[in-house]
Amino acid sequence: MYYIASVDTDKCAESNCHLCTTYCPESNCINYSEADKTAYVSVDRCKSCEICVYICKEVAKHDCIQMKWIEKLEDGFVIKYSGVVIR
């Protein structure tokens, strides 16, 4: 089981603030897609620190990121690699 940050891409695309990408302490963990106008989490890099949740909810006031328990890394996540979506 994994405890991973999950971005609500619809909400995130509306706000377009990028703050989570700035404050995440793990490099290349939360990235921003210009094509989708949303942040996304590289699930293999997320350390479950929840800083992104705090930044999004308390600082940016958007509440687009929640922590989520998953059984496998593929469960409930869209994985992007070099702009290609892998499900």
Contacts in CASP RR format, 6 or more apart in sequence:
PFRMAT RR
TARGET T0000
AUTHOR 0000-0000-0000
METHOD contacts of the structure
MODEL  1
MYYIASVDTDKCAESNCHLCTTYCPESNCINYSEADKTAYVSVDRCKSCE
ICVYICKEVAKHDCIQMKWIEKLEDGFVIKYSGVVIR
1 69 0 8 1.000
1 70 0 8 1.000
1 71 0 8 1.000
2 43 0 8 1.000
2 48 0 8 1.000
2 69 0 8 1.000
2 70 0 8 1.000
2 71 0 8 1.000
2 73 0 8 1.000
3 48 0 8 1.000
3 67 0 8 1.000
3 68 0 8 1.000
3 69 0 8 1.000
4 41 0 8 1.000
4 43 0 8 1.000
4 46 0 8 1.000
4 48 0 8 1.000
4 67 0 8 1.000
4 68 0 8 1.000
4 70 0 8 1.000
4 73 0 8 1.000
4 77 0 8 1.000
5 30 0 8 1.000
5 41 0 8 1.000
5 46 0 8 1.000
5 48 0 8 1.000
5 50 0 8 1.000
5 52 0 8 1.000
5 53 0 8 1.000
5 65 0 8 1.000
5 66 0 8 1.000
5 67 0 8 1.000
5 68 0 8 1.000
6 41 0 8 1.000
6 65 0 8 1.000
6 66 0 8 1.000
6 67 0 8 1.000
6 68 0 8 1.000
6 76 0 8 1.000
6 77 0 8 1.000
7 20 0 8 1.000
7 30 0 8 1.000
7 38 0 8 1.000
7 39 0 8 1.000
7 40 0 8 1.000
7 41 0 8 1.000
7 64 0 8 1.000
7 65 0 8 1.000
8 64 0 8 1.000
8 65 0 8 1.000
8 66 0 8 1.000
9 36 0 8 1.000
9 38 0 8 1.000
9 40 0 8 1.000
11 62 0 8 1.000
11 63 0 8 1.000
11 64 0 8 1.000
12 37 0 8 1.000
12 38 0 8 1.000
12 39 0 8 1.000
12 62 0 8 1.000
12 64 0 8 1.000
12 65 0 8 1.000
13 36 0 8 1.000
13 37 0 8 1.000
13 38 0 8 1.000
15 60 0 8 1.000
15 62 0 8 1.000
15 64 0 8 1.000
16 37 0 8 1.000
17 60 0 8 1.000
17 62 0 8 1.000
18 32 0 8 1.000
18 39 0 8 1.000
19 55 0 8 1.000
19 56 0 8 1.000
19 59 0 8 1.000
19 60 0 8 1.000
20 30 0 8 1.000
20 39 0 8 1.000
20 52 0 8 1.000
20 55 0 8 1.000
20 56 0 8 1.000
20 60 0 8 1.000
20 65 0 8 1.000
21 30 0 8 1.000
21 31 0 8 1.000
21 32 0 8 1.000
21 39 0 8 1.000
23 51 0 8 1.000
23 52 0 8 1.000
23 55 0 8 1.000
24 30 0 8 1.000
24 51 0 8 1.000
24 52 0 8 1.000
25 47 0 8 1.000
25 49 0 8 1.000
25 51 0 8 1.000
26 45 0 8 1.000
26 46 0 8 1.000
26 47 0 8 1.000
26 49 0 8 1.000
27 45 0 8 1.000
28 42 0 8 1.000
28 45 0 8 1.000
29 41 0 8 1.000
29 42 0 8 1.000
29 45 0 8 1.000
29 46 0 8 1.000
29 47 0 8 1.000
30 39 0 8 1.000
30 40 0 8 1.000
30 41 0 8 1.000
30 42 0 8 1.000
30 52 0 8 1.000
31 39 0 8 1.000
31 40 0 8 1.000
31 42 0 8 1.000
32 38 0 8 1.000
32 39 0 8 1.000
32 40 0 8 1.000
33 39 0 8 1.000
33 40 0 8 1.000
33 80 0 8 1.000
33 83 0 8 1.000
35 83 0 8 1.000
39 64 0 8 1.000
39 65 0 8 1.000
40 78 0 8 1.000
40 80 0 8 1.000
41 52 0 8 1.000
41 77 0 8 1.000
43 73 0 8 1.000
43 77 0 8 1.000
43 79 0 8 1.000
44 73 0 8 1.000
48 67 0 8 1.000
50 67 0 8 1.000
52 65 0 8 1.000
53 65 0 8 1.000
53 66 0 8 1.000
53 67 0 8 1.000
56 62 0 8 1.000
56 63 0 8 1.000
56 64 0 8 1.000
56 65 0 8 1.000
57 63 0 8 1.000
57 65 0 8 1.000
68 76 0 8 1.000
70 76 0 8 1.000
70 77 0 8 1.000
73 79 0 8 1.000
74 87 0 8 1.000
78 85 0 8 1.000
78 86 0 8 1.000
78 87 0 8 1.000
79 85 0 8 1.000
79 86 0 8 1.000
79 87 0 8 1.000
80 86 0 8 1.000
END
